[in-house]
């Protein structure tokens, strides 16, 4: 897992938790756009974001739907091309992402070949694409691909590195929020069936991710920005015991720090 730049003790960690908390109130396309601009833009600076949903179902024709969010003028012809979720351009982004080991991938537009979508984005002032998502290997549905276009000011090597690290951190919350706000109705009542947001949470070894009640209490306290000593006093245990529990929680969730553990726990609905 790529090292993450956010830590629960600094301003970025607090900002991430606020973004994750705000995501719970996002239920439609407009709210999703506002959430991207007000909360995610700090971590993933962008003027153009694309969300691709692949919703293949047994016995149904393959479907790929693209939602676009932009805050700069873009030509209608370019928007039409970007919205074609089965295009060669989207397939090449998939390949770049898989070559990056299904981690956040940076795709420089200058090196993206002669495809008209890339050329048009480069002409519009964008210099790189940040690509990440969940496919069938992650046990999620619908499959999602997220693309954030980085402009001149955001496309330097250090900024790209930080954006990729932030994308790895934000992906679980981004996926769940996008599916809830943007996916079409599946239960006949105008909202996605909650069962479609996540399958049974499983670890990378295929086993079910399960936290004990005490571990849930601890990660919920971490979500609320409590430090180990505070959590220990709340639960009547030592700070060292809290620390040991956190190591176990992060191992189960394949998280590298506290902020990512909170994101994973929220994305897997282990805490709200």
N, C-alpha and C positions, 0 to 999 in steps of 0.2 A: 504494500500500500504506500502510495506517495506520501511523504511527510507533509503534514498540514501546518499552515502558518498561524492558525487561530488557537488561542489558549483561553481557558475559562477565566483567568485572572486579569486579562487585559480588555481594552475597549472593544476589540474585534470579537472576542468571545461573547461579551455582553450583547453586541449588535447581532451576532448570529442567533443567540437565543431569542432575542426580540423578533427577529425575522421568522424563526420557527414558530413562535407563539402567534404572531400575526397571521401565519399561514392557515391556522385553524379557522379563521373567519373568512377565508376566500372560497366563494361558492359559485362564481360566474366569471365570464370572460373579462368583464370590465374590472372586477376586483383583482383578478389575476394580473392584468396589466399594471394596475396601481401598485400591487405588491412587488412586482418585478422592479418597477422604477424607484419605489420608496425604500425597499429593503434589500433586494438582491443586487441592485446596481452597485452597492458599495463593494460587494465581493466579486461581481461579474459585470464590470462596466461595459455597457453596450447601448447602441441605438437601434439594433435590430436583433430580435430573438425569434427562433423558429422552433416549434414543437411538432414532431412527427409521431403519430400514433399508428401502429400496425395492429389491426384488430382481426387477424385471421381466426376464423372459428371453424370447427369441423362441419363439413357440408355446406359452408358458405364461401362465396368468392373472396379472394384475397383483397383486403382493403388497406389503404394507406391514406391518412388524412393529415394535412398540415395546417397548423394555426400560426399566423404571422403577427408579430407585434413590433412596431417600429415608431420612432419619434423623429425621423428625418424624412424629407420627401424622397420617394422612390418611384420609378416609372411603373406603370401598370403592366407593361410587358414583362419586366423583371419579376414582379410579384406573381404574375401568372405562372412563370416558369418555376419559381421557388416552391409554389404550391403543388407541384406535380410529384407526389411522394414516391412514385415508382420510377422516377427518372434515373438516367445514368449518373447524374450529379449526386443524388442521394446515395446511390450504390457505392460510388467512389468514397464518399464520406464514411460510409459503413466500413469499407475496407481499411481506410486510414485508422479508424477507431479500433478495429480488431488487431491491426498491426501494432498498436500501442498497448496491447494486452488488455483491452476493454477498460482501460483507464482514460481519464480526460486526455484528448488529443488536440494538439494545435496544428492546424493546416494552413500554412502560408498561402495566400491567394496568388502570389507571384509564381508559386511552384505548383499551382493546382491544375495546370494544363490548359488546353484551349476551350474548355467548356464555356458556353456563353454565360451561364449563371456566374461563374467565378470571374470572368472578364468584366461583366457588368458590375459586380460588387466591388471589384478593384477600382473601376472607373468612378464609382460612387464614393470612394475615399476609404473603403475598408481594406485592411491589410492582412488579416488572418481570421480564421474561424476556430472557435473552441467547440469541440464536439464530445458529447458523452451521452450515455443512455443506459437502458436496461433491455436486454434481449431475453430469449427463452432460458438461457443458462442461469439467469438470476432468479427464475421462478416468479417473474412478475407478468402481469397482463393488464391492459394491453402493453405490448412492447413500446418503448418510447425512445426517441432520439431527440436530444436538445442541441441546438446550434446557436451560439452567440457570436455575432460578428464584431471583431475588434477593429477600431479605427486607428488612425496614425498614432495618436497619443497613447494608445493602450497596447500597441503591438511590439514594443521593445522586448528584448529577451527576458529581462527581470520581471516585467509586468506580465508577460506570457506565462512564466513559471508560476508566479503567484496566482494568476487567474486559473491555471490548470489545477493547482492545489486546492483552491477554493471550490472549484467545480466538483472535485472528488468529495469534498466535505458536504456540499449542498445537495448533491444528487438525490439522496433518499427523500428529503423534504420536497425538493422540486418535483420529483416524480409524483408523489402522493397528492400534492397540491394541484398539479396540472391535470391529473386524472379526475380528481373530484370536480374541478372547475370547468374543464373543457371537454371531457369525454361525453359522448351522446348518452341519452337515457338507455338503460338496459332493463329496468324493472317496470316500465310502463307508467311511472309516476313522475317523470320529468327529471329524475336524478339518477346517476349511476348506481347500480347495485353495489353496496359496500364490499360485497364479496369479491368484486372485480378489482378492487384497489390493490390488494396484496393477496397472494396465496399464503398458505400456512408458512410462517416465518421459518426459514431453514438456514443453517450455516453453510459455509463453503464446502464442508465435507458431506453435505446432504442430510445431516441430522437436524431435528427440530431445535430452534433456539428457545431456551426456557430459562428464565430468571426466577430465583426464589423470591418469596415475599419480602425478605429482608433486602435482597439486591434491588428489587423494584423500589422499595422505600428510599434506598440510597441514591439510585439514579434519578428519582423524582426530586430529591433534595438538591442534587447537582444541577438539575434543570433550573431550579430556583436560585442558583448562584450561591449555594451554601458551601462553605469550606469544610474540610475534613473534621476539624475540631468542633465546628458547629453541629455537623451531622452526628458526631459521636455523642454530644451532649443531648441532642434530641432523642436519640435511640438508646441511650444508656450504655454505649460501648466506647472503646478507646479510639482515638484518631488512627492509631496503627491498624486496628481491626477494620476501620472504614477503608483505609488505603488498600488492605489486602482484598476486601470485597471489590473495590474498584478495579484492581488488576484482573480479577476473575471476570467481572462484567465486561471489561474491554476485550479480554480474550474471547469470550463467548460471542461478542458482537463484531469481532475483527476490527475494532476501533483502535486508533493510535493515540488518542487523547480524550479528555473529558467531553469537549464540545462535540466531537464526532460520535462518542458513545451516546450522548443525549439524542443526537440526530437519528442514529440508527434505532434507538429504543422507541422514539416517536414514530419513525417510519414503519416500524414493525408492530405498532400499536401496543407495545408493552407498557408505555405510559402515554398519557394524553397531552 
